[in-house]
Structure formats: structure tokens, C-alpha cells
Amino acid sequence: MREFRRNGAIRGILRDRKVIILLLESSGGLCDNTTGSTHLITDYHREAPVLLSATVEDLKLFMNTLLARPAFDSFLLTEGSVTTCMTYLMDGHYRTGYFDREDAGKHPEYVAWGYVRPHVFDMIRGHQKPLKMRFVFRAPEEIVQKLLSDTGAPLTSGDVSGLYINIVYVSGSVSVTSGTALRVFSADRSLEQAWDRYVTAMFRQLNIAIQSQL
């Protein structure tokens, strides 16, 4: 159980999913041992320190970036869903029993989006658009460490459950929300604000225009 924070206040509780309908490791090549490198953004400090809750202005560009380019490949997929004629539910936890014993401990808690992306693309490829998609990404450890170092926040990486990006596509539009989940209580908001800046800067570097909902 993890606290999910918004503007310093607890807005909800994240719980691990117990029901698994689609096991991601069942498809060949999905759980390769190789992980993509993380591109760290260094100029995010220039962004305004506001909570990122926004809609994407150019849907086609964003979907192409998400599904056909490696821009998000190093992020970890914690959970996701794709609704076409049916709904596919994805639990991003690695299943260690899938790997050889000597490889089982080499993987992070969740599978990287780069492994899942080609399979999601295959699900929605065709003339019919999906009815809905939702993906929850967690930042890789390199980004967490960088933001903790940059901000000097009174937290350790063990205190941070995750830095998240929640992407929802429905009815022809995409909304993006950033969030910070901590394992401990902290009144300090510097990490939360830095993460909001970071996500905003990342979208700017990808030339994806977003419109704040706040």
C-alpha cells in the first residue's frame, strides 16, 4: 500500500493489483534481458513548478511518439489497459519464474515499456481506433536518483515508491498526469515539484504540445 500525493496532500492509496488477465511475459521477446538506456534531462529547472495535469494537443504526434518511437522505452509499465472489441489488462510486474535462476535477480520490479510497446502496437493496428487506453509509467531509478540529488530533498531512494506518469486515451483525446508516491510522510514538496518540471521538459523536448488543465 502506497500513499499517492498531489500538492503535498494524500489524494488516494495505490494498491498492488491481485487479478492478472494478461501475463505480459507470455509473448516471445517481451521479457528480454536487455534494458534501454535512460536519457536524463538536465534543463528541466526552467519549467514552472506546477502539478502537471494536461491534455495533449496533437494526438497523432503523441501516439506516434508513444507507440512507434523509443521516447518512453526506459520507463517502467506498472499497469495498463487497451480496449478494442475487448479489454486487455496488463500487470507490469516481472514474473521471476519465467527466467533462468541465474537471471531472475537481474530485472527491476516492472517490465520496461520498450518491451511492451510492440505488442500494444499490434493490438491497436488497423483501421479501427481503440476505444480506450490507459498506461501508468514509473520513472527508472536513474531519474529518481538525479532528482533527489538535484533537489536535496530529505528523502532517500528507498523512501520513494515511484514517480509516475498516468496516460489516458479516450474518445479521441489524451490526458497526462504526473504523480509522486512516497513510502513515508514528508511535508517537503521539492521532489514533487522537480518531477512536474521534469515531465513538462520531457514533453517539450519531444515537441509534444500540452495544455494544462489547472
Secondary structure by P-SEA (a helix, b strand, c coil): cbbbbccccccbbbbccccccccccccccccccbbbbbbccccccccccccbbbbbccaaaaaaaacccccccccccccccccccbbbbbbccccccccccccccccccccccccaaaaaaaaccccccccbbbbbbbbcaaaaaaaaaaacccccccccccbbbbbbbcccbbbbbbbcccccccccaaaaaaaaaaaaaaaaaacbbbbbcc
